[in-house]
Amino acid sequence: MTDQQHEPKQQTDPNQRTDPTTKHHAEGFPEQEQDQPGLTSETTPAPDHGEQSYRGSGRLEGRRTLITGGDSGIGRAVAIAFAREGADVAIAYLREEQADAEETARWVREAGRHCELLPGDVRDVEHAARIVERTVEALGGLDVLVLNAAYQENRDSLESLPMDDFDRVMKTNLYGLVASAKAAVPHLSPGASIIVTASIQAFQPSAKLVDYAMTKAAQVAFVRAMADELGERGIRVNAVAPGPIWTPLIPATSWPDSLPSFGQDTPLGRAGQPAEVAPAYVYLASEQASYVSGGVLPVTGGKAL
């Protein structure tokens, strides 16, 4: 199936008050499994990235943005929302995600904004730094850095955790993040923003995601330390902490038996959609959040951090 076939039904009024327990897919998800990193076209039901529902109001007009992991899931939803708010976007992604990246670029360009595609692996710290330079060259500068790229895998036990895979988690979620942020800081001026995709796992770690949870806790420490360091330069640093969000990464995490109950343990009784997370990034990047730095904004369906 193509992404066009997967597009969610159009909502006539996205601002209409709705019951949050039934606004999106309220049941569990069918058992399915994908190879990492997971593709949108193979994810059933298709995630909602806000393609038909997000309406911009110029809150990010002229902002030049780099989004790592911007091809699908939360990254795609953020790219669409930012473009409709007036931002130009560069997205970094793995080469095997090219089809997803091109679909994201289509939505960004349909909004009348520039989209730069940057394939490669942020585990290569030289590449993670180079994507910043390429963004600056393509967009003429950098105002918002969204550090969203991540890798997770189901762990049966600490004893069976493969160290080479542990290394992949650390390099994707931490080394790549630090390398991109380090390269970005010299290009950021007062009013710029760094936003990290952390996770509820930073605060409620699961043994099944022990190494992933470790990196998310480290990301929160990074956000708070960098908010302290960069505050005097007028650069804000924040994080969004999603709970269970339906993205291609979930069926690629080797837990098909858990999908029928995925997100059902939240107070709202369901998993979230990427479209429900993207507005948090818009807020943190916008002037409305000018006094917000060092914060962790939860989008968890009611689960407490």
N, C-alpha and C positions, 0 to 999 in steps of 0.2 A: 504494500500500500504506500502511496505517496503521502507527504505531509499535508498536501491539499485535501486529500480524502479524509485526513484525520482532523481537519480544522473543527474547532468547537462551534456549536450553534451560536448564531449572533444573538446578543442580548440587546433588546431595543432600548433599554435604559439602564446602563451599568451603575447609575447612582441610586436606583430604586432600593429601598430598604428591603432586605431579605433575611430569612432565617439562616444564620451561619451554619447550622447543623445540616442543612440540606442544600445550600447554595451550589455546591459542587458534588462530585461523585461521593456518595455517602456510605457506600458499602466497602467491603474489602476488595482486593484485586485478584484476578485469576492467577493461578500458578503459572509461572513463566520464568525463563532464565536466558540471559544473554552473556556473551563474552564481554569483558571490559573493553572499551569504556562504556558501552551501551549506546544504542541508536534510537532516535525518536520514532523512526518508521517501524521499529520492531516492538514498541512499547504499547501495551493494550490494557486499558483504554488510553488514548492519546492524552498526554498532559495538556493543560490549558495554559498557554503562555501570555494570554491577554490579546491574542491576535484580533479577536472580534470585539473585545470589550474595553481595552484601555484607551482612554481619551486624554490627551495631553492638554496643558494650559500654559505652555511656554516657560515653565519653571526652571528649565536647564538650557535656555536659549544660548547658543554659541559655545556651550561647554564641549571640550574635547576630551573624550573618555577612552580608556583602555580597559577591557573586561577580559580577564583570563577565564578559560572555561566558558567562553561566550557563545558556543555553538548550540547548546541545548539546555533544557531544564531551567534552573534559576537564571543562568547566564543569558539564555535567549530572552526570557521574560524581561530582564533588566535592560537588555539591548533595545528591545521593542519600546519599552516605556521611556527610556532615555531619548530615543530618536523622536518619539511623539511629543516629548517635552522640549525638543529643539536642539539636542546634542548630536554631534558627529561621534561615530563610534569605531573603534578598532577592536576586533575580537581575536583572541589567541585560543588555539585548540589543537588537538592531536590530528595528525594527517588522516588517520582512519575515520575521522569525524567530518571529512570535507563536505559530504552531502548535507549534513545538519548545518554546518557553517554557512553554506551557500543559501540555505533556506532562511536562516537568520538574517543574512545580508539582504535578501529579497525584501523582508519586512522592513528593515531599516531604510533601505532605499525607497521603498514605497511611501515612507513617511517624509521623503524629500531630503534625507540626510545622507552624508557620506559614510560608507562602511569599508574599512580596510581589513582584509583577511590575513591572518598571521599564523600559518600552520607551523607546528613544531612541538617539542616536548619541554615543559618548564623544568623537568629534572636536570636538563642541561643548563647550568646556571648562566653560561654565556648566552644561550638563546633567551633565557628569562630576562636578561638585561637588554639584549638586542631588540626585543619586541617593544621596549620602551622607546628606544631611539627611532625605530621604524614608525612608531605612532607619532612621535614628534615631527618627523619628516613629512609624513602623509597628511597630518591634520594641522600642522603649523604650531603645535604646542601640546601641552597636557594639563588638564584641569582636574580630572577625576580619575583615580586609579581604583578599579574594583578587582580585588584579589579573590577570585572565586574558584579557580581550578582546584580539584581535589580528587583523591583516590581513596576508596575504602573496600574492604573485603571481609566477609564473614570469617570469624576465627572459632574453631572448635575448642581450642584450649591454648593457654600460653605455651605448653610443652610442644604443641604441634605447629606453632607459628613459624613459618619459613623466614629466615633472616633476610633473604634476598627480597622477599615481598615486603617485609618490615622496612627495608631500605627504600623501596619504591614509595611507600606511604610517606616516609620522612622527607624524601627529596621532592615529591610532588607538593605536599602540603606545607612544608616549611622552607626547604632550600629555595624552591622556585619563588615562593612568596617573598622571602627576604631579598633575593637577587633582584626581583622586579622593583620592589619598594626602594631598595638602595639606589638603583639606576634612575628612579623617577624623581627622588627628592630634589636634585639640582634643577629640575625643570619646573617644579611647583612654586607658585607665587602665592602671596596672601589671598585667602579665599578658596584655595584648592582643597581637595578632600581625598583621603584614602579610606576605602571601605572594604573590610574583610568579611568573607562569608565564614563565620564560625559555626557553631552548632549547639543545640541543647546537650549534645554529648560532652561538651566541655564542662558541664555542670552536673549532668546525670549520666556518667559513663556506663556503657554496657560492656560486659566481658566479651561479647561477641564482636565488638568493634574496639578492642582495647587500644590498638596502636593508632587508629583513627582518632579516638577520643583524646589520646595523649597529645596529638598534634593540635586538636581544637582548643584544648586548654592552653597550650603554648601560644596559639594565635591570640587568645584573649589577653595573655600577658604582654604579647607584642603590641597589641592595640593600646593598652593602657600606658606602657612605657613610651611608645612613640607619640601618643597624645601629649605626654609630659615634655618630651624633647622638642617636638615641632610646634607646640602651641605658640611660643614666642615669635615664630615666623609666620603665624596666621594660617597654618595648615592644620586642618582638623582630621583626626583619625578615629574611626568608629568601626563597630562590627554589627552585623545582623546575625542573630542566632536562630536559624530555622529549626523547627521540630520535624516531624515526619512529612516530607513533601514528595509528591509523586513525580519522579524524574526518571530518565533512562538508567541512572546510576543504581536505582533500587533493584530492578530485575537483574542487574549485572553484579549484584553483591552475593550471589550464591546462597540465597535463602528462600527458594520458591515456596516452601511449605509455610513460611511466615507471611506471605503476601495477602492471603485472605483475611488476616487480622491487622494488616499494616495500617497504623493510624487510628485504630478503633479504640485504643486506650486513652485517647485525649479527652479532656472535658467536653469538647465539641463533637466527639464521637466519630471523627473521620480524619483522613489524611488531608493535608493542604495541597494546593496547586501552585505552580510557579507564579501564576498571575497574582496570587494573593501575597507573595513575598516581595515582588518588584517595587511596590509603592514605598516600602521601607527604605530602599536604596535611593529612590527619588527624593524622599524627605531628607535623608542624611546628606545628599549631595547638594541640596538646594539652600537658598538663603534663609528659608524658614528654620533651618537647623544651625544658624550661625553661632549659637552659644552651646552647641552640643559637640563634645569631644571626649574621647575616652569611654564612650558609652557602648553598651551591648543591647541592641534592640531585639527583644524576643518576638518571633512569629511562630508560635508553637501550638496553636489550637487550645490554649489554656493551660498547658503544662508549665509549671513554675521552673524558673532557672534557679 
